[in-house]
Amino acid sequence: MRLTESGGGSVQAGGSLRLSCTASEPTFRNASMGWFRHVLGKEREHVASISLNGDLTHVVDSVKGRFTISRDNGRNTLYLQMNRLKPEDTAVYYCNQVPPFTLVTKQPPWPLLPSWGQGTQVTVSS
């Protein structure tokens, strides 16, 4: 399954962006998915996850109340709505498949697909 991220950009603090992740195959509908972000010099970190049918979601504390993850299985697309953006949200954002049980245990998920898309850059200025 190939994933393509889009929707990033440059915004001022307090602004909003909606990221999209489009999958190349309909197997997307059978996959729990997650958003990750990476800042150069730091480890890639998990941001949010969603179950295959969207009934379970999880976001990390640093974005809780500001970011919302959703999906449209008919369009093979994953979304991340980001509101009240902060400079510390600046990163390259990626999507990947995640283990479904991590949505129940709330433990940090790991990516299941061996390769990543090109990501989408989000830059938030103060």
C-alpha positions as CSV (number, residue, x, y, z in Angstrom):
1,M,0.0,0.0,0.0
2,R,1.5,3.3,-1.1
3,L,0.6,6.4,0.9
4,T,0.7,10.0,-0.3
5,E,0.5,12.9,2.2
6,S,-0.7,16.4,1.3
7,G,-2.1,19.6,2.8
8,G,0.8,21.0,4.6
9,G,1.9,24.6,4.5
10,S,3.0,27.7,6.4
11,V,0.7,29.3,8.8
12,Q,0.8,31.7,11.8
13,A,0.3,30.4,15.3
14,G,-3.4,29.9,16.0
15,G,-4.1,29.0,12.4
16,S,-5.5,25.7,11.0
17,L,-4.5,23.1,8.4
18,R,-6.1,19.9,7.2
19,L,-3.7,17.1,6.1
20,S,-4.7,14.3,3.8
21,C,-3.2,10.9,3.3
22,T,-4.4,9.0,0.3
23,A,-3.8,5.2,-0.1
24,S,-3.1,3.5,-3.4
25,E,-5.1,0.4,-2.6
26,P,-8.5,-0.3,-1.0
27,T,-6.8,-2.5,1.6
28,F,-6.7,0.9,3.4
29,R,-10.2,0.1,4.6
30,N,-8.9,-2.9,6.6
31,A,-6.1,-0.9,8.2
32,S,-5.8,1.0,11.4
33,M,-3.9,4.2,10.6
34,G,-1.9,6.8,12.3
35,W,-0.2,10.2,11.8
36,F,3.4,10.7,12.8
37,R,5.6,13.8,12.6
38,H,9.3,14.3,12.4
39,V,11.6,17.2,13.2
40,L,15.2,17.0,11.9
41,G,17.5,15.8,14.7
42,K,14.7,14.2,16.7
43,E,12.9,10.9,16.6
44,R,9.7,10.5,14.6
45,E,6.8,10.7,17.0
46,H,3.2,9.5,16.9
47,V,0.5,12.1,16.8
48,A,-2.8,10.3,16.3
49,S,-4.4,7.0,15.4
50,I,-7.8,5.7,14.2
51,S,-9.3,2.3,13.9
52,L,-10.3,0.8,10.5
53,N,-13.9,1.9,10.7
54,G,-13.2,5.1,12.6
55,D,-15.0,4.2,15.9
56,L,-11.8,4.4,18.0
57,T,-9.4,7.4,17.9
58,H,-6.4,8.4,20.0
59,V,-4.4,11.6,20.0
60,V,-1.3,12.3,22.1
61,D,-1.6,14.8,25.0
62,S,0.3,17.5,23.2
63,V,-2.3,17.9,20.5
64,K,-5.4,16.8,22.4
65,G,-8.3,19.3,21.9
66,R,-6.5,20.8,18.9
67,F,-6.1,17.9,16.4
68,T,-8.7,15.6,15.1
69,I,-8.1,12.4,13.1
70,S,-10.7,11.0,10.7
71,R,-11.0,8.9,7.6
72,D,-13.1,8.3,4.5
73,N,-12.8,4.7,3.5
74,G,-14.8,5.4,0.3
75,R,-12.0,7.7,-0.8
76,N,-9.2,5.6,0.8
77,T,-8.1,8.8,2.6
78,L,-7.0,9.6,6.1
79,Y,-7.3,13.2,7.5
80,L,-5.7,15.2,10.3
81,Q,-7.5,18.5,11.1
82,M,-5.1,20.7,13.0
83,N,-6.5,23.8,14.8
84,R,-4.8,26.3,17.1
85,L,-1.5,25.4,15.7
86,K,1.6,26.2,17.7
87,P,5.3,26.7,16.6
88,E,6.1,23.4,18.2
89,D,3.8,21.6,15.8
90,T,6.3,22.5,13.0
91,A,7.4,19.2,11.5
92,V,7.1,16.9,8.5
93,Y,3.9,14.9,8.9
94,Y,3.6,11.3,7.7
95,C,0.9,8.6,7.8
96,N,1.4,4.8,8.2
97,Q,-0.5,1.7,9.2
98,V,-0.5,1.0,12.9
99,P,-1.3,-2.1,15.1
100,P,-5.0,-2.0,15.8
101,F,-4.7,-3.1,19.5
102,T,-2.7,0.1,20.3
103,L,-5.9,2.0,20.0
104,V,-7.3,0.0,22.9
105,T,-4.2,-0.1,25.1
106,K,-3.3,3.6,24.2
107,Q,0.4,2.6,24.0
108,P,2.5,4.4,21.4
109,P,2.0,2.6,18.1
110,W,4.7,1.7,15.7
111,P,4.5,1.9,11.9
112,L,3.7,-1.4,10.2
113,L,4.6,-0.4,6.6
114,P,8.3,-0.6,5.9
115,S,8.4,2.5,3.7
116,W,7.2,6.1,4.2
117,G,5.6,8.5,1.8
118,Q,7.3,11.8,1.1
119,G,5.5,13.5,4.0
120,T,4.0,17.0,4.1
121,Q,5.7,20.0,5.7
122,V,3.9,22.0,8.3
123,T,5.5,25.2,9.4
124,V,4.0,27.4,12.2
125,S,5.4,30.8,12.8
126,S,5.0,32.8,16.0
